[in-house]
């Protein structure tokens, strides 16, 4: 099984602490990771599908997957 990179572990650690404070999160993503918010979320969504991420932090990954599913259901309902 592949290991998580340092960046991937940092992303998970960041998500663990920032989920309660959505206001300044976008600015912090740019400052901490030096990447656009869109790219960060692309990486995060790919990351939470990996078994290594679930093994690294199962509670966090499960929560992020639930949030993603909820957002997807809401978007799908709006399109109907």
C-alpha angles and dihedrals in degrees: 000000000000119000126234116257121238089255092052092050090048091051091052091047090050092051091049091061105031105052091093095053109053097160102078098022096105092054091047092051090056093045098043100038102023093225136110116269091242091058091046092055092046089055092044093051092050091045097054090056091060120096090221090062092050089050092048095051113358097176094050094045092048090051093048091049091051091050091050092049091049092051090048092052091049092050091047092051091052091054094054 
